[in-house]
Amino acid sequence: MTKASAGLRAVATLPPPREPVGWPAWRLREEVASGRLGVVDVVQAHLDRLDEVQPWLNAVVAVRRGAALADAEAIQSRLDAGQAAGPLCGVPFTAKDVVATAGVPTCCGSAAFGGNVPEVDAVAVGRLRAAGAVLIAKTNCPELAFGVTTDNETYGATRSPWGFHSPGGSSGGEAALLAAGASALGVGTDYGGSLRWPAQCCGVLALRPGVGAVDGTGQLPERGGRMDGRPGPAYGSDSVQRHFQVIGPLARSVADLATALAVMQGADPAAVSSAFTGSNPIRPELLEGVRIGWVSREDTQAVGAGVSSVLRAVVSGMSVAGVATEPVEGLLDGLHGIFNALRATDPMNDLRAAIGLRSGCLGAAARAVLDTAPQSSADPAPLWASLRRRRDEVMAQLAVTPVVLFPVSPAPACDLEGSGDVDGQHVEGFALMAQCRAVSALGVPALSIPVGSDRHGLPVAIQVLASPGGEQLLLLVGRMLERLYGGRQEPPWLDR
């Protein structure tokens, strides 16, 4: 054991999961479809694991215990009657507390929405359930999903399976529960990195689909401020947030991301490809002729030496594996600044309508976000024009290097207060997500996948980004990175 891993072992907080808990979703599905495992047993095992890890993680805000077991019994009955197994048959999953779930409280981490129970599932959630997945719980997020850590005055702070660290935000509850083995698949949202940053913090994988690639209906509050999962009329043009925010999956393998994405995009469950199942061999020749660019940083936030060294090792490893790579430094400069400036023009009308007269129920951090938002939008046209110019430049480069590798963050996981260390320099707040925000501004798909660790043994991930519609290419590159670097990283479990 290295000194770094020994140090992590000293702050290990959770016992290791017991099989089948901790298996990737694709394996659970195969075992259920073959009859070697029962759906009820799989769901019960994950509910038991949830009970085991919740006292430390504080990642769960609502549990569908009875309803999940009833769903499992119904699925098992259909299998016993000879019906075909769906692509996610029997897979337990969880959803972030801003994603609508019919009949299950969805409060956005806020007392302002306490007791809110949507009438319908978010479209993505409904599609997962139709494919045989079983919703077992809702997970914690910062209030209104604004934060680099997962903490709010209603449910408290979520901790990481990696010890005294934050799981990141805002999909931190999802990432923590997935990393701890209590869920086999997660559903989160990503505005400025809320899937990718928590995935790195917890050593799991996440995919931010390109804007419009997955139906985002059911992210709360919906248009018009509705909280029942159905969109209402928009207040004029869409908010800045709706231009950038997407719904997407977190998982423990690239195969699971691929299946979840296909289902969330509305593919016929009977036709979901098995090309990315865990037993399917990687085919590096599919990347023949594909040049991969890499960028070590953007222009607003320095990246730590540990993160940079991991990125360079990955570039070297891909070159050895026969993939052409080239630096494209400067490619993402200016995008973080434009993203932040556009956010500052957003009056957040949907959120204001949803809160109504309950603003006094907001916690201090959420109230500050709302109070600083402009009451009427300043003219954002020049900013949008600047963004279009930068997007055109990036797209021109992606025509040459269809895939680009880029850090997720300047540092690995931060502490519970949202502070990180970058080569001795204190970095906090949204500066930890500068690299993610730069990519969000482009609206392109991005994969977050662990590929190494820092000197303390904490996971370091990279973003893999491509042109709009390039999700399948990202997944192919992700399979190669998974083969080369192992993919999902195990937290330091307690010794039994």
Sequence and secondary structure as in RCSB ss.txt:
>XXXX:A:sequence
MTKASAGLRAVATLPPPREPVGWPAWRLREEVASGRLGVVDVVQAHLDRLDEVQPWLNAVVAVRRGAALADAEAI
QSRLDAGQAAGPLCGVPFTAKDVVATAGVPTCCGSAAFGGNVPEVDAVAVGRLRAAGAVLIAKTNCPELAFGVTT
DNETYGATRSPWGFHSPGGSSGGEAALLAAGASALGVGTDYGGSLRWPAQCCGVLALRPGVGAVDGTGQLPERGG
RMDGRPGPAYGSDSVQRHFQVIGPLARSVADLATALAVMQGADPAAVSSAFTGSNPIRPELLEGVRIGWVSREDT
QAVGAGVSSVLRAVVSGMSVAGVATEPVEGLLDGLHGIFNALRATDPMNDLRAAIGLRSGCLGAAARAVLDTAPQ
SSADPAPLWASLRRRRDEVMAQLAVTPVVLFPVSPAPACDLEGSGDVDGQHVEGFALMAQCRAVSALGVPALSIP
VGSDRHGLPVAIQVLASPGGEQLLLLVGRMLERLYGGRQEPPWLDR
>XXXX:A:secstr
  HHHHHHHHT  S    TTTT  HHHHHHHHHHTSS HHHHHHHHHHHHHHHHHHH  EEEE HHHHHHHHHHH
HHHHHTT    TTTT EEEEETTB  TTS   TT GGGTT   SS  HHHHHHHHTT EEEEEE  SGGG  SS 
EETTTEE  BTTBSS   SSSHHHHHHHHHTS SEEEEEESSSTTHHHHHHHT EEEE  TTSS  TTBSS GGG
  SSS    SSS  HHHHH EEEEEESSHHHHHHHHHHHTT  GGG   TT TTS   GGGGTT  EEE S  SS
S   HHHHHHHHHHHHHHHHTT  EEE TTTTTTHHHHHHHHHTT   HHHHHHHGGGGGGS HHHHHHHHHS S
S    HHHHHHHHHHHHHHHHHHTTSSEEEEES SSS   TTSEEEETTEEEEGGGGGHHHHHHHTTT  EEEEE
EEE TTS EEEEEEEESTT HHHHHHHHHHHHHHH SS        
